[in-house]
């Protein structure tokens, strides 16, 4: 038989967790339930299980490392075909010589037949194959299929939350609670509303992908909100109080004198609510000229004698 470390693909100094992880992956890949009638896969599965029987047991692993037992789990020099008092005859997985049934070349695997009893292997295989321990002849419990669905919510709904009706793949309609603060592209799991389970297993879930519609002037940045706020030339030059629409209503913002387009001001706590603290609202000022010609403004600017060069720093 092959070296159990080579069979599981782990180093001799591997931890228990590394050995168990390697066994889980290989056992799931080569399990007989997934390869019915494939003799090569069944043989590979026997090797994997035999290797873990040794390396998954501290005492047996120590004995193997010390050279007291071989890769088959028997003492060095012991011939399982001859039998011996106190030693188990044949391959522990039923595929070998003396002790097996007549014509024993066929594959048989039972958790109760493994060295050390059912507890070690069966609990692991129950996790791998999706269900609890079962009696012989009973169908394995398996979780039902997960259904994918999608929904589009408004920016305000993504902030405050709400309820949306969702149409599933099978045409069923259900109401789903959209949590406050949900992000664009986030997936919400609705437990137990997917496909029916098999063999007494639980129902699957709904994986709901949420799309958030764009807001006319607000954008999200984590839990912060950013927006451009138009201001008049007078408000930018002289400063003053200006109204700002927020998620919770209109508030007053103080614009400092001599502000320019690009000046960014912060309204603390006016962003998206979070468990620890709410985000902030960042307001970027944008100077807006009048939509219609203003002769008085034109006359004033033409007569204004204080020329300045706003592009001086670009030279």
Order of alpha helices (4+ residues) and beta strands (2+ residues): alpha-alpha-alpha-alpha-alpha-beta-alpha-beta-beta-beta-beta-beta-beta-alpha-beta-beta-beta-beta-alpha
